[in-house]
Amino acid sequence: MEQAQGMKLKIGVMGSATGVMSRRQRELAFHLGRAIAGADCITITGGAPGLPYEAARGAKSAGGLVVGISPGLSLWEHVNKYHSPTEHHDVLIFTGSGLMGREVVNIRSSDIVVIVGGRSGTLGEFSIAYDEGKLIGVLEGTGGITTELRDIVKAVRKKTGSKLIYDPPTPRAWSGGSWPITRGSTTCAPPALWTSSPAPAGPKRAGPPSRRSATMCRRAPSARPERRNSPPRCISGQSLARHIVKMERIRQCDAADFEAVLEIINDASRAYKGVIPADRWKEPYMSREELSHEIAHGVVFWGYEEQGELLGVMGVQDVEDVTLIRHAYVRTAWRNRGIGGRLLSFLRKRISRPILIGTWADAAWAIGFYQKHGFTVVSPEEKERLLRKYWNIPERQVETSVVLREGG
């Protein structure tokens, strides 16, 4: 999930604009919008009626900012051709791209995408979000394609870096069953939005969330501790937005991250000890002075963060007509969880120049990682030419390294 430093997260709510919608579906969308605003995030919609409109209305009732991406070329088209609302939107952006064309703008404008109900149009938005590796929340219990997405993802069998969080309302909440209901090691109190009265007709009647709704899950005693930073197994619809904005993001590192970047590099690089030539290994693998030197000479670090903790880093450096991937590391305890792949996929979408990667010839796991992502090892002669042209490294390192480039 990409988020520029210092900017608010933008959460796109994609769902049914037309057709029959139950009071329950509208309530869920309304409270989702309230939760997005309560998390101090911006709500993005297609400027449409239906469930996205209910989310916009909920966000405005909680004092949030709402941006609508309109299919129309102008306000007249938005209202008269597409029969779309203007109320409860702070900004309308007129794309003139039509219903299908504006889907790309919807998704690319959103840091996180939440699917609420939906039919073929929402399926298109989901497909774009999934293909582009977005963090996606699925508000189950809202009907439409949300009932099919688990099977669709299984059928697709494509790894894009996208991560899905499902929020399943408990059926017993709707049938008057007694609470609490225990699932594994989690005991769930009745989520307020599932049993609440109908959503208010407008922002003037909307009150603050009840104290009871502030805590949706509490952990029951268990002999098996849950993995650190794992999401709770029960998430109410109202807390879905609060949960996903805290889960993960990829962002550019700044001066405040210096110590964390240094720590990750020196922790992860211990995998090289005893593998690369002994005269190339040292402790610490990278000193503060060396890291400062790299940054001063144009290496820009991007970090993968979960729950506020930096878990992996990858540097990029523009040199003449190419971009180098430099110093790619993931904390040892978090390896083999797809973090390096997500960082690489994210950066490749931002880079327009040819990409080159240098690594140790004996680091077979690193070479295999890049080969899995479509990079190939160049010939020894080409390696020496590239290392001497684009890198500033000792001759011994040239001898003991390989270079990979995109494609064949």
C-alpha positions as CSV (number, residue, x, y, z in Angstrom):
1,M,0.0,0.0,0.0
2,E,1.5,3.3,-1.1
3,Q,1.2,6.4,1.0
4,A,3.3,9.5,0.6
5,Q,4.9,10.8,3.8
6,G,2.7,13.2,5.7
7,M,-0.4,12.6,3.6
8,K,-3.7,11.1,4.8
9,L,-4.7,7.7,3.6
10,K,-7.4,7.5,0.9
11,I,-9.8,4.7,1.2
12,G,-11.9,3.9,-1.8
13,V,-15.4,2.4,-1.2
14,M,-16.5,0.5,-4.3
15,G,-20.0,-1.1,-4.4
16,S,-23.5,-1.3,-5.8
17,A,-24.8,1.9,-7.2
18,T,-28.1,0.6,-8.4
19,G,-30.5,-2.3,-7.9
20,V,-32.3,-3.4,-4.7
21,M,-30.4,-2.7,-1.5
22,S,-31.6,-3.7,1.9
23,R,-31.6,-1.5,5.0
24,R,-28.8,-3.7,6.4
25,Q,-26.6,-3.1,3.4
26,R,-27.1,0.6,3.6
27,E,-26.3,0.6,7.4
28,L,-23.1,-1.3,6.9
29,A,-21.9,1.1,4.1
30,F,-22.9,4.1,6.3
31,H,-21.0,2.9,9.3
32,L,-18.0,2.0,7.1
33,G,-17.9,5.6,6.0
34,R,-18.1,6.8,9.6
35,A,-15.2,4.5,10.5
36,I,-13.1,5.8,7.7
37,A,-13.6,9.4,8.8
38,G,-13.0,8.3,12.4
39,A,-9.6,6.9,11.4
40,D,-8.8,10.4,9.9
41,C,-8.7,9.0,6.4
42,I,-10.2,10.4,3.2
43,T,-13.2,8.6,1.6
44,I,-13.0,8.1,-2.2
45,T,-16.1,6.9,-4.1
46,G,-17.2,6.9,-7.7
47,G,-19.5,9.8,-7.0
48,A,-22.3,7.3,-7.4
49,P,-25.6,6.6,-5.7
50,G,-26.3,3.4,-3.7
51,L,-23.8,2.0,-1.3
52,P,-20.9,4.3,-2.1
53,Y,-23.3,7.2,-1.4
54,E,-24.2,5.7,1.9
55,A,-20.5,5.5,2.8
56,A,-20.0,9.1,1.7
57,R,-23.0,10.1,3.9
58,G,-21.5,8.2,6.8
59,A,-18.1,9.8,6.4
60,K,-19.6,13.3,6.2
61,S,-21.7,12.6,9.4
62,A,-18.4,12.0,11.2
63,G,-16.8,15.1,9.8
64,G,-14.7,13.3,7.2
65,L,-13.5,14.5,3.7
66,V,-15.2,12.8,0.7
67,V,-13.9,12.8,-2.9
68,G,-16.1,11.6,-5.7
69,I,-14.5,10.4,-9.0
70,S,-17.3,11.1,-11.5
71,P,-17.7,9.4,-14.9
72,G,-19.1,12.6,-16.3
73,L,-17.3,15.4,-18.2
74,S,-19.1,18.1,-16.2
75,L,-21.5,18.7,-13.3
76,W,-24.4,18.6,-15.8
77,E,-23.4,15.2,-17.1
78,H,-22.7,13.9,-13.5
79,V,-26.3,14.9,-12.5
80,N,-28.3,14.5,-15.7
81,K,-26.6,11.8,-17.7
82,Y,-25.3,9.6,-14.9
83,H,-28.0,10.5,-12.3
84,S,-25.4,10.8,-9.6
85,P,-25.5,12.8,-6.4
86,T,-23.6,15.8,-5.3
87,E,-24.6,15.8,-1.7
88,H,-22.1,14.6,1.0
89,H,-19.1,15.1,-1.4
90,D,-16.5,17.8,-0.7
91,V,-14.9,17.4,-4.1
92,L,-16.1,15.9,-7.4
93,I,-13.5,15.1,-10.1
94,F,-14.9,15.0,-13.6
95,T,-13.0,12.4,-15.6
96,G,-15.3,12.3,-18.7
97,S,-14.2,8.7,-19.0
98,G,-17.6,7.0,-18.6
99,L,-18.5,4.4,-16.0
100,M,-15.9,1.9,-17.0
101,G,-13.1,4.4,-17.7
102,R,-13.3,6.1,-14.4
103,E,-12.7,2.7,-12.6
104,V,-9.0,3.0,-13.2
105,V,-8.9,6.5,-11.7
106,N,-11.0,5.3,-8.7
107,I,-8.6,2.5,-7.9
108,R,-5.4,4.4,-8.5
109,S,-6.5,7.3,-6.4
110,S,-7.1,5.0,-3.4
111,D,-4.4,3.7,-1.1
112,I,-6.9,1.0,0.1
113,V,-10.0,-0.4,-1.6
114,V,-13.0,-1.7,0.3
115,I,-15.6,-3.7,-1.6
116,V,-19.3,-3.4,-0.5
117,G,-21.8,-5.5,-2.3
118,G,-21.4,-4.8,-6.0
119,R,-22.1,-6.3,-9.4
120,S,-20.2,-6.3,-12.7
121,G,-18.9,-2.7,-12.3
122,T,-17.6,-3.4,-8.8
123,L,-16.1,-6.6,-10.1
124,G,-14.1,-4.6,-12.6
125,E,-12.9,-2.3,-9.9
126,F,-11.9,-5.3,-7.7
127,S,-10.0,-6.8,-10.7
128,I,-8.0,-3.6,-11.2
129,A,-7.2,-3.3,-7.5
130,Y,-6.2,-6.9,-7.3
131,D,-4.0,-6.8,-10.4
132,E,-2.3,-3.6,-9.1
133,G,-1.4,-5.2,-5.7
134,K,-3.7,-3.0,-3.6
135,L,-4.7,-3.8,0.0
136,I,-8.4,-4.8,-0.3
137,G,-11.0,-5.0,2.4
138,V,-14.2,-7.1,1.7
139,L,-17.2,-6.2,3.7
140,E,-19.0,-9.5,3.7
141,G,-22.7,-9.6,4.5
142,T,-23.3,-6.9,1.9
143,G,-24.3,-9.3,-0.9
144,G,-23.3,-9.0,-4.5
145,I,-19.8,-10.0,-5.5
146,T,-18.6,-10.1,-1.9
147,T,-20.1,-13.6,-1.6
148,E,-18.0,-14.8,-4.5
149,L,-14.6,-13.1,-4.1
150,R,-13.0,-15.9,-2.1
151,D,-13.7,-18.3,-4.9
152,I,-12.7,-15.8,-7.6
153,V,-9.3,-15.3,-6.0
154,K,-8.8,-19.0,-5.8
155,A,-9.7,-19.5,-9.4
156,V,-7.5,-16.7,-10.6
157,R,-4.3,-18.3,-9.1
158,K,-2.3,-15.2,-9.7
159,K,0.1,-13.6,-7.2
160,T,0.0,-9.8,-7.6
161,G,1.1,-8.6,-4.1
162,S,-2.5,-7.8,-3.3
163,K,-3.7,-8.6,0.2
164,L,-7.3,-9.2,1.1
165,I,-9.0,-8.8,4.5
166,Y,-12.5,-10.3,4.8
167,D,-15.0,-9.0,7.4
168,P,-17.7,-11.7,7.9
169,P,-20.7,-10.7,9.9
170,T,-21.9,-13.6,12.0
171,P,-25.2,-15.0,10.8
172,R,-26.4,-15.4,14.4
173,A,-26.2,-11.7,14.8
174,W,-29.1,-11.5,12.3
175,S,-31.2,-14.3,13.7
176,G,-31.4,-13.0,17.3
177,G,-28.9,-15.6,18.6
178,S,-27.4,-15.0,22.0
179,W,-23.9,-13.5,22.6
180,P,-21.1,-13.9,23.1
181,I,-20.0,-16.2,20.3
182,T,-16.6,-17.8,20.5
183,R,-14.4,-18.6,17.5
184,G,-11.2,-20.3,18.4
185,S,-9.4,-18.0,20.9
186,T,-11.5,-14.9,20.2
187,T,-14.8,-14.0,21.8
188,C,-16.9,-11.5,20.0
189,A,-19.3,-9.0,21.6
190,P,-22.3,-8.0,19.4
191,P,-21.1,-5.4,16.9
192,A,-23.2,-2.3,17.3
193,L,-23.8,-1.8,13.6
194,W,-25.2,-5.2,13.2
195,T,-27.9,-4.6,15.8
196,S,-28.3,-0.9,15.5
197,S,-31.3,1.1,14.6
198,P,-31.5,2.3,11.0
199,A,-28.8,4.7,9.9
200,P,-29.9,8.3,10.4
201,A,-31.5,10.2,7.5
202,G,-28.7,12.8,7.4
203,P,-25.7,14.0,9.2
204,K,-27.7,16.2,11.6
205,R,-29.1,13.2,13.4
206,A,-25.9,11.2,13.5
207,G,-24.5,10.8,17.0
208,P,-21.0,9.7,18.1
209,P,-20.3,5.9,18.2
210,S,-21.4,4.3,21.4
211,R,-18.8,3.2,24.0
212,R,-19.9,-0.4,23.4
213,S,-19.1,-0.2,19.7
214,A,-15.5,1.0,20.4
215,T,-14.4,-2.5,21.3
216,M,-15.6,-5.2,19.0
217,C,-13.4,-8.2,20.0
218,R,-11.7,-9.4,23.1
219,R,-9.3,-12.3,23.3
220,A,-10.4,-15.3,25.3
221,P,-7.7,-17.2,27.3
222,S,-5.9,-19.7,25.1
223,A,-2.9,-22.0,25.4
224,R,-1.8,-21.0,21.9
225,P,-0.5,-17.4,21.7
226,E,-1.4,-15.7,18.4
227,R,1.3,-14.6,16.1
228,R,2.6,-11.1,16.8
229,N,0.9,-8.4,14.6
230,S,-1.7,-10.9,13.3
231,P,-5.1,-9.5,12.7
232,P,-7.8,-10.4,15.2
233,R,-10.0,-13.2,13.9
234,C,-13.2,-11.3,14.4
235,I,-13.5,-7.8,12.9
236,S,-16.7,-6.0,12.8
237,G,-17.7,-4.0,9.7
238,Q,-17.4,-0.8,11.6
239,S,-13.8,-1.6,12.6
240,L,-12.7,-2.9,9.2
241,A,-11.4,0.5,8.1
242,R,-9.6,1.1,11.4
243,H,-7.9,-2.3,11.1
244,I,-6.7,-2.1,7.5
245,V,-5.2,1.4,7.8
246,K,-3.0,0.1,10.5
247,M,-2.0,-3.2,8.8
248,E,0.6,-2.4,6.1
249,R,2.0,0.2,3.8
250,I,4.9,0.9,1.6
251,R,6.4,4.4,2.0
252,Q,9.5,6.3,1.4
253,C,11.9,6.3,4.4
254,D,13.0,9.6,5.9
255,A,15.6,10.7,8.4
256,A,13.6,9.4,11.3
257,D,13.9,5.9,9.9
258,F,17.7,5.9,9.7
259,E,18.3,3.7,12.8
260,A,15.6,1.2,11.7
261,V,17.0,1.0,8.2
262,L,20.5,0.4,9.6
263,E,19.2,-2.2,12.0
264,I,17.4,-4.1,9.2
265,I,20.4,-4.1,6.9
266,N,22.7,-5.5,9.6
267,D,20.2,-8.0,10.9
268,A,19.3,-9.4,7.4
269,S,22.9,-9.3,6.1
270,R,24.0,-11.9,8.7
271,A,22.7,-14.5,6.1
272,Y,25.8,-13.7,4.1
273,K,28.2,-14.7,6.9
274,G,30.0,-17.9,5.9
275,V,28.5,-17.8,2.4
276,I,30.2,-14.8,0.7
277,P,34.1,-14.7,0.6
278,A,35.5,-14.2,4.1
279,D,37.4,-11.1,3.0
280,R,34.1,-9.5,2.0
281,W,32.4,-10.0,5.3
282,K,32.7,-7.6,8.2
283,E,30.7,-6.7,11.4
284,P,28.7,-4.6,11.3
285,Y,28.1,-5.3,7.7
286,M,27.2,-1.6,7.2
287,S,28.3,1.2,9.4
288,R,26.5,4.4,10.1
289,E,29.0,6.3,8.0
290,E,28.5,3.9,5.1
291,L,24.7,4.2,5.2
292,S,25.0,8.0,5.4
293,H,27.4,7.9,2.4
294,E,24.9,5.8,0.3
295,I,22.0,8.2,1.1
296,A,24.1,11.2,0.3
297,H,25.0,9.7,-3.1
298,G,21.4,9.3,-4.1
299,V,20.2,6.0,-2.7
300,V,16.5,6.5,-1.7
301,F,15.1,3.8,0.7
302,W,11.5,2.6,0.6
303,G,10.2,0.6,3.5
304,Y,7.5,-2.0,4.1
305,E,5.7,-1.3,7.4
306,E,3.2,-3.2,9.4
307,Q,1.5,-2.0,12.6
308,G,4.0,0.9,12.6
309,E,7.1,-1.3,12.5
310,L,9.5,-1.2,9.6
311,L,10.1,-4.8,8.5
312,G,11.9,-4.5,5.2
313,V,13.7,-1.9,3.0
314,M,14.8,-1.6,-0.6
315,G,16.9,1.2,-2.0
316,V,16.8,2.7,-5.5
317,Q,19.5,4.8,-7.1
318,D,19.3,6.6,-10.5
319,V,22.6,6.4,-12.2
320,E,22.9,7.9,-15.7
321,D,20.3,6.1,-17.8
322,V,19.4,3.2,-15.5
323,T,18.0,2.7,-12.0
324,L,19.8,0.4,-9.5
325,I,18.1,-1.6,-6.9
326,R,20.3,-1.3,-3.8
327,H,20.4,-2.8,-0.3
328,A,17.2,-4.9,-0.3
329,Y,16.7,-6.5,3.1
330,V,14.0,-7.9,5.2
331,R,14.2,-8.6,8.9
332,T,15.3,-12.2,9.5
333,A,12.2,-13.0,11.6
334,W,10.0,-11.8,8.7
335,R,11.6,-13.5,5.7
336,N,9.6,-15.7,3.3
337,R,6.4,-13.8,3.8
338,G,6.3,-11.9,0.5
339,I,7.7,-8.6,1.9
340,G,10.6,-8.4,-0.6
341,G,8.3,-9.3,-3.5
342,R,5.8,-6.5,-2.6
343,L,8.6,-4.0,-2.3
344,L,10.1,-5.0,-5.6
345,S,6.7,-5.0,-7.4
346,F,5.8,-1.6,-5.9
347,L,9.1,0.0,-7.0
348,R,9.0,-1.5,-10.5
349,K,5.7,0.2,-11.2
350,R,7.3,3.6,-10.2
351,I,10.5,3.1,-12.2
352,S,10.6,4.0,-15.9
353,R,14.3,3.3,-16.6
354,P,16.0,-0.1,-17.2
355,I,16.6,-1.7,-13.8
356,L,19.9,-3.4,-12.8
357,I,20.5,-5.4,-9.6
358,G,23.9,-6.4,-8.2
359,T,24.3,-9.1,-5.5
360,W,26.9,-11.6,-4.3
361,A,27.6,-14.5,-6.7
362,D,27.4,-16.9,-3.8
363,A,24.0,-15.6,-2.5
364,A,22.0,-18.2,-4.3
365,W,18.7,-17.3,-2.5
366,A,19.0,-13.7,-3.5
367,I,19.7,-14.6,-7.2
368,G,16.8,-17.0,-7.1
369,F,14.5,-14.3,-5.7
370,Y,15.2,-11.9,-8.5
371,Q,15.0,-14.7,-11.1
372,K,11.5,-15.6,-9.8
373,H,10.5,-12.0,-10.4
374,G,11.6,-12.0,-14.1
375,F,15.3,-10.9,-13.8
376,T,18.1,-12.7,-15.5
377,V,21.8,-13.0,-14.8
378,V,24.0,-11.3,-17.4
379,S,27.2,-12.8,-18.8
380,P,30.5,-12.4,-16.9
381,E,31.8,-9.9,-19.5
382,E,28.6,-7.8,-19.4
383,K,28.6,-8.0,-15.6
384,E,32.1,-6.4,-15.4
385,R,31.2,-3.7,-17.9
386,L,28.0,-2.8,-16.0
387,L,29.6,-2.9,-12.5
388,R,32.4,-0.6,-13.6
389,K,30.1,1.8,-15.4
390,Y,27.2,2.1,-12.8
391,W,28.6,1.1,-9.5
392,N,31.5,2.5,-7.4
393,I,32.8,-0.7,-5.7
394,P,36.2,-2.3,-5.0
395,E,37.7,-4.6,-7.7
396,R,37.3,-7.6,-5.4
397,Q,33.6,-7.0,-5.1
398,V,33.4,-6.9,-8.9
399,E,35.0,-10.3,-9.0
400,T,32.6,-11.8,-6.5
401,S,29.3,-10.3,-7.7
402,V,26.7,-10.9,-10.4
403,V,24.4,-8.5,-12.1
404,L,20.8,-9.1,-13.1
405,R,18.5,-7.2,-15.5
406,E,14.9,-7.3,-16.4
407,G,13.9,-9.8,-19.1
408,G,16.2,-11.9,-21.2
